[in-house]
Amino acid sequence: MAKKARKPVRKAAKPVKKTAAKKPAVKRGAAASKSTKQSVTIRLDTDVVSWFKKQADKYQTEINKVLRAYAGKRGL
């Protein structure tokens, strides 16, 4: 009876040394926890939201500006 050929034993891979990656010059993503903004859910009329979306890419910022101006006139 012929002997079966054995597969060679694989050696474990050497661990890869992690090098310090360069940090990007511009930070991306969500703001740090020092944010002065609060996430809220409000219901607005569809046509109002559509109008703001047509005015600017950052329509939520624009809505915030309008609300701030309104509140500022009333003592904020």
PENOR-V72489 format. One record per residue. N is the residue number from 1. RES is the residue in one letter. SS is DSSP state (H for helix, E for strand, - for the rest). D_CENTER is the distance of its C-alpha to the mean C-alpha in whole Angstrom. Layout:
N|RES|SS|D_CENTER / N|RES|SS|D_CENTER
//
This chain:
1|M|-|65 / 2|A|-|62 / 3|K|-|60 / 4|K|-|56 / 5|A|-|54 / 6|R|-|51 / 7|K|-|48 / 8|P|-|47 / 9|V|-|45 / 10|R|-|42 / 11|K|-|41 / 12|A|-|37 / 13|A|-|35 / 14|K|-|35 / 15|P|-|31 / 16|V|-|29 / 17|K|-|29 / 18|K|-|25 / 19|T|-|25 / 20|A|-|23 / 21|A|-|21 / 22|K|-|20 / 23|K|-|17 / 24|P|-|16 / 25|A|-|17 / 26|V|-|14 / 27|K|-|11 / 28|R|-|8 / 29|G|-|4 / 30|A|-|5 / 31|A|-|9 / 32|A|-|11 / 33|S|-|13 / 34|K|-|16 / 35|S|-|14 / 36|T|-|17 / 37|K|-|15 / 38|Q|-|16 / 39|S|-|14 / 40|V|-|17 / 41|T|-|18 / 42|I|-|21 / 43|R|-|23 / 44|L|-|24 / 45|D|-|27 / 46|T|H|26 / 47|D|H|27 / 48|V|H|26 / 49|V|H|22 / 50|S|H|23 / 51|W|H|25 / 52|F|H|22 / 53|K|H|20 / 54|K|H|23 / 55|Q|H|23 / 56|A|-|20 / 57|D|-|16 / 58|K|-|15 / 59|Y|H|17 / 60|Q|H|16 / 61|T|H|16 / 62|E|H|20 / 63|I|H|20 / 64|N|H|20 / 65|K|H|22 / 66|V|H|25 / 67|L|H|24 / 68|R|H|25 / 69|A|H|28 / 70|Y|H|29 / 71|A|H|29 / 72|G|H|30 / 73|K|-|33 / 74|R|-|34 / 75|G|-|34 / 76|L|-|30
//
